[in-house]
Amino acid sequence: MNPRTLPEISPSCPKSVKEFLQGRVPPDALRSLPKSYDIVGDIIVIERLMPEADPYRKEIAEALLRLHKSVKTVLIKTGKVDGPYRIPILELLAGEDKRETIHSEYGIRLKVDLSKAYFSPRLGFERNRVASLVKEGEKVVDMFAGVGPFSIMIAKRHRSKVFAIDVNPDAVNMMRYNLSINRLKGEVTPICGDASAISPKLHGAADRVIMNLPAQSIEFLGAARQFLKESGGVAHVYLFSGPPPIDSAVRKFAESASRVGDYELVNCRVVKPTAPKEWIVSIDAKFKQL
């Protein structure tokens, strides 16, 4: 048997990628297997591979297909998320050559095309957390809404009004489709455009804003305060942070927020690591009356 050929699966077959590849790739490659990966609908996305494991990327991808019966495609990121639309470059490793799927989380369904819009399933907990904080009748501005996961989850649970803004027209089109496939209690208004340009038109409209743009959210705090009511409101801010992640994020936020208005820090938590010594941190801040 070719040592790099995977066996057919039987009920007694291994139940992890490492077990699938035992004896078929070198020990240093086994030790360097990815510890986590994203599952978006029926697509797996591998963030990156260590140099020891990279020569065996096809074997790793085939093992993932065998392990996850509902998965049809395995992709790997070949470049950092960059540009105004935050779209990663993805390479097919195994399975169907596709980027579009339907992703489900916490009772909502989302059409996602990973070649056209940014989406991270790792923020599912955050979306659920923020949605649970929204009160009936609140008005919310989702400043960087993407395909609409925050907005739709909120409107699924609450009779709230959500203004969902994104600069990427493809993301907004997917959001419109996603609104049609979810039964909502509240209302979501998709808006294609730059949040800073739209903030004067929705001045003082919101009880709450969501700022899921880690690389630039701090730059939009002025626009966020403009969206919020003069009496105040809550901002959910996501930002990149270095070590120590909480202290670094709070300092970074405070430097900009103090120029926008008085605020109270309500909550701060590490969302996920993104690179060595880099994390996404969420900050909940309540801005006071102007």
C-alpha positions as CSV (number, residue, x, y, z in Angstrom):
1,M,0.0,0.0,0.0
2,N,1.2,3.5,-0.8
3,P,2.0,5.0,2.7
4,R,0.3,8.2,1.7
5,T,-3.0,6.5,0.7
6,L,-5.7,6.6,3.4
7,P,-7.7,3.5,4.1
8,E,-11.5,3.2,3.7
9,I,-13.3,4.1,6.9
10,S,-15.0,1.4,9.0
11,P,-16.7,1.7,12.4
12,S,-13.4,0.9,14.0
13,C,-11.4,3.5,12.1
14,P,-9.6,6.4,13.8
15,K,-11.7,9.3,15.0
16,S,-9.1,12.1,14.7
17,V,-6.9,13.6,12.0
18,K,-3.8,12.5,13.9
19,E,-5.1,8.9,14.2
20,F,-6.0,8.9,10.5
21,L,-2.5,9.9,9.5
22,Q,-0.6,7.8,12.1
23,G,2.1,5.9,10.2
24,R,1.4,7.7,7.0
25,V,3.2,11.0,7.6
26,P,6.4,11.6,9.6
27,P,6.3,12.1,13.4
28,D,7.3,15.7,13.1
29,A,4.4,16.3,10.7
30,L,2.0,14.6,13.2
31,R,3.2,16.9,15.9
32,S,2.6,19.9,13.7
33,L,-1.0,19.2,12.7
34,P,-3.3,22.2,13.0
35,K,-5.0,22.3,16.4
36,S,-8.1,24.0,15.1
37,Y,-9.8,25.0,11.9
38,D,-13.1,26.7,10.9
39,I,-16.2,24.9,9.7
40,V,-18.4,27.2,7.7
41,G,-21.5,25.2,6.6
42,D,-20.0,22.2,4.6
43,I,-16.6,23.9,4.1
44,I,-13.5,23.5,6.3
45,V,-11.0,26.4,6.3
46,I,-7.5,25.7,7.6
47,E,-5.8,28.9,8.8
48,R,-2.3,27.8,8.1
49,L,0.1,24.8,8.3
50,M,3.4,24.5,10.1
51,P,6.4,23.9,7.8
52,E,6.7,20.3,9.0
53,A,3.1,19.6,8.1
54,D,2.8,21.6,4.9
55,P,4.2,19.0,2.5
56,Y,1.3,16.7,3.6
57,R,-1.5,19.3,3.2
58,K,-3.4,17.0,0.7
59,E,-3.3,14.1,3.1
60,I,-4.4,16.3,6.0
61,A,-7.3,17.6,3.9
62,E,-8.4,14.2,2.8
63,A,-8.4,13.0,6.5
64,L,-10.6,16.0,7.4
65,L,-13.1,15.0,4.7
66,R,-13.1,11.5,6.1
67,L,-13.5,12.7,9.7
68,H,-16.3,15.2,9.0
69,K,-19.0,13.4,6.9
70,S,-21.0,16.5,6.2
71,V,-18.1,18.5,4.9
72,K,-17.6,18.7,1.1
73,T,-14.7,21.1,0.7
74,V,-11.4,21.8,2.5
75,L,-9.7,25.1,1.8
76,I,-6.5,26.7,3.2
77,K,-5.8,30.4,3.6
78,T,-2.8,31.5,1.6
79,G,-2.7,35.1,2.6
80,K,-3.7,37.4,5.4
81,V,-7.2,38.9,5.5
82,D,-6.6,42.3,4.1
83,G,-8.2,45.1,2.0
84,P,-11.5,47.0,2.6
85,Y,-13.6,43.8,2.3
86,R,-11.4,41.6,4.5
87,I,-11.6,38.7,2.0
88,P,-8.9,36.0,2.5
89,I,-7.2,34.2,-0.4
90,L,-8.3,30.5,-0.3
91,E,-6.8,27.5,-2.0
92,L,-8.6,24.2,-2.6
93,L,-7.0,21.2,-0.9
94,A,-9.7,18.5,-1.2
95,G,-13.3,18.0,-2.2
96,E,-15.6,20.2,-4.3
97,D,-14.1,23.4,-5.7
98,K,-16.6,25.8,-4.2
99,R,-16.6,28.8,-1.8
100,E,-20.4,29.2,-1.3
101,T,-22.3,27.4,1.5
102,I,-25.2,27.8,4.0
103,H,-23.9,28.1,7.6
104,S,-26.2,27.6,10.6
105,E,-25.6,28.9,14.2
106,Y,-27.8,29.6,17.2
107,G,-31.0,29.2,15.2
108,I,-30.2,31.3,12.1
109,R,-29.1,30.3,8.6
110,L,-26.6,32.4,6.6
111,K,-25.6,32.1,2.9
112,V,-21.8,32.8,2.8
113,D,-19.5,33.0,-0.2
114,L,-16.0,33.0,1.2
115,S,-14.6,34.4,-2.0
116,K,-16.8,37.5,-1.8
117,A,-17.3,38.4,1.9
118,Y,-15.6,37.9,5.2
119,F,-17.2,35.5,7.7
120,S,-15.8,33.9,10.9
121,P,-17.7,31.1,12.6
122,R,-15.5,31.7,15.7
123,L,-17.5,34.8,16.5
124,G,-20.7,32.7,16.9
125,F,-20.4,32.9,20.7
126,E,-20.0,36.7,20.5
127,R,-23.0,37.1,18.3
128,N,-25.1,35.1,20.7
129,R,-23.8,37.0,23.6
130,V,-24.5,40.4,22.1
131,A,-27.9,39.4,20.9
132,S,-28.8,38.3,24.4
133,L,-28.0,41.8,25.7
134,V,-30.3,43.6,23.3
135,K,-33.6,44.7,24.8
136,E,-37.0,44.6,23.1
137,G,-37.6,47.7,21.0
138,E,-34.0,48.8,20.9
139,K,-32.5,50.4,17.8
140,V,-29.2,49.0,16.8
141,V,-26.6,50.0,14.2
142,D,-24.4,47.2,13.0
143,M,-21.6,49.3,11.5
144,F,-19.7,46.5,9.7
145,A,-22.4,44.0,9.2
146,G,-21.0,41.7,6.5
147,V,-23.5,39.0,5.5
148,G,-25.6,40.0,8.5
149,P,-24.9,37.5,11.3
150,F,-25.1,40.0,14.2
151,S,-28.1,41.8,12.8
152,I,-30.1,38.7,11.9
153,M,-29.5,37.0,15.3
154,I,-30.7,40.1,17.1
155,A,-33.8,40.5,14.9
156,K,-34.5,36.8,15.2
157,R,-34.9,37.1,19.0
158,H,-36.1,40.7,19.5
159,R,-38.6,43.1,18.1
160,S,-35.8,45.5,17.4
161,K,-34.9,47.7,14.5
162,V,-31.4,47.1,13.1
163,F,-29.6,49.2,10.6
164,A,-27.0,46.8,9.0
165,I,-24.2,48.7,7.2
166,D,-21.4,47.3,5.0
167,V,-19.2,48.8,2.3
168,N,-19.0,45.5,0.4
169,P,-22.0,45.2,-2.1
170,D,-21.6,41.4,-2.4
171,A,-21.9,41.1,1.4
172,V,-25.0,43.3,1.4
173,N,-26.6,41.2,-1.4
174,M,-25.9,38.1,0.7
175,M,-27.4,39.8,3.7
176,R,-30.6,40.5,1.8
177,Y,-30.9,36.9,0.8
178,N,-30.2,35.8,4.4
179,L,-33.0,38.1,5.6
180,S,-35.4,36.2,3.2
181,I,-34.5,32.7,4.7
182,N,-34.8,33.6,8.4
183,R,-38.0,34.2,10.2
184,L,-37.5,37.4,12.2
185,K,-39.3,39.2,15.1
186,G,-37.6,42.4,14.4
187,E,-36.6,44.4,11.3
188,V,-33.2,44.7,9.6
189,T,-32.5,47.4,7.1
190,P,-29.5,46.6,4.9
191,I,-27.4,49.6,3.8
192,C,-24.5,49.5,1.4
193,G,-22.0,52.2,2.2
194,D,-19.3,53.5,4.5
195,A,-20.4,53.8,8.2
196,S,-18.7,57.2,8.6
197,A,-20.6,58.6,5.6
198,I,-23.9,57.2,6.8
199,S,-23.6,58.3,10.5
200,P,-24.9,61.9,9.9
201,K,-28.1,60.4,8.3
202,L,-28.7,58.2,11.4
203,H,-27.5,60.7,13.9
204,G,-28.8,59.8,17.4
205,A,-30.8,56.9,16.2
206,A,-29.3,54.0,18.1
207,D,-29.4,52.6,21.6
208,R,-26.5,50.3,20.7
209,V,-23.8,50.0,18.0
210,I,-21.7,46.9,16.9
211,M,-18.2,47.5,15.6
212,N,-16.8,44.2,14.2
213,L,-13.9,45.6,12.3
214,P,-10.9,44.7,14.5
215,A,-8.2,46.4,12.4
216,Q,-10.0,49.8,12.2
217,S,-12.8,49.9,14.7
218,I,-11.1,52.5,16.9
219,E,-10.9,54.9,13.9
220,F,-14.8,54.8,13.7
221,L,-15.5,55.6,17.4
222,G,-16.5,59.2,16.4
223,A,-19.1,57.8,13.9
224,A,-20.3,55.3,16.5
225,R,-21.0,58.1,19.0
226,Q,-22.8,59.9,16.3
227,F,-25.1,56.9,15.7
228,L,-25.9,56.7,19.5
229,K,-28.6,58.7,21.1
230,E,-27.5,61.9,22.8
231,S,-28.6,60.3,26.1
232,G,-26.0,57.6,25.6
233,G,-25.8,54.0,24.6
234,V,-23.6,50.9,24.3
235,A,-20.8,50.2,21.9
236,H,-19.6,46.6,21.3
237,V,-16.1,47.1,19.9
238,Y,-13.8,44.5,18.5
239,L,-10.1,45.2,18.1
240,F,-6.7,43.6,17.7
241,S,-4.6,43.5,20.8
242,G,-1.1,42.6,21.8
243,P,0.1,41.1,25.1
244,P,-1.3,41.2,27.7
245,P,-4.5,41.2,25.6
246,I,-7.0,42.7,28.0
247,D,-4.8,45.5,29.4
248,S,-3.5,46.3,25.9
249,A,-7.0,46.5,24.4
250,V,-8.3,48.7,27.2
251,R,-5.4,51.1,26.8
252,K,-5.9,51.2,23.1
253,F,-9.6,51.8,23.4
254,A,-9.2,54.5,26.1
255,E,-6.8,56.6,24.0
256,S,-9.5,57.1,21.3
257,A,-12.7,56.8,23.3
258,S,-11.7,59.5,25.7
259,R,-11.7,62.0,22.8
260,V,-15.2,61.0,21.8
261,G,-17.0,61.3,25.1
262,D,-17.4,60.0,28.7
263,Y,-17.9,56.3,28.9
264,E,-18.0,53.4,31.4
265,L,-16.2,50.2,30.6
266,V,-18.8,47.4,31.0
267,N,-17.1,44.2,29.8
268,C,-13.9,43.1,28.2
269,R,-13.0,39.6,27.0
270,V,-10.6,37.8,24.7
271,V,-12.5,36.5,21.7
272,K,-9.8,34.5,19.9
273,P,-6.0,34.4,19.0
274,T,-5.2,35.5,15.5
275,A,-1.4,35.2,15.4
276,P,1.5,34.7,17.8
277,K,1.1,37.4,20.4
278,E,-2.1,38.8,18.8
279,W,-5.7,38.5,19.8
280,I,-9.2,39.8,19.0
281,V,-10.6,41.4,22.1
282,S,-14.2,42.6,22.6
283,I,-15.0,45.7,24.6
284,D,-18.5,46.7,25.8
285,A,-18.6,50.4,26.7
286,K,-21.5,52.5,27.7
287,F,-21.2,56.1,26.5
288,K,-22.8,58.7,28.7
289,Q,-25.0,61.6,27.9
290,L,-23.5,64.3,25.7
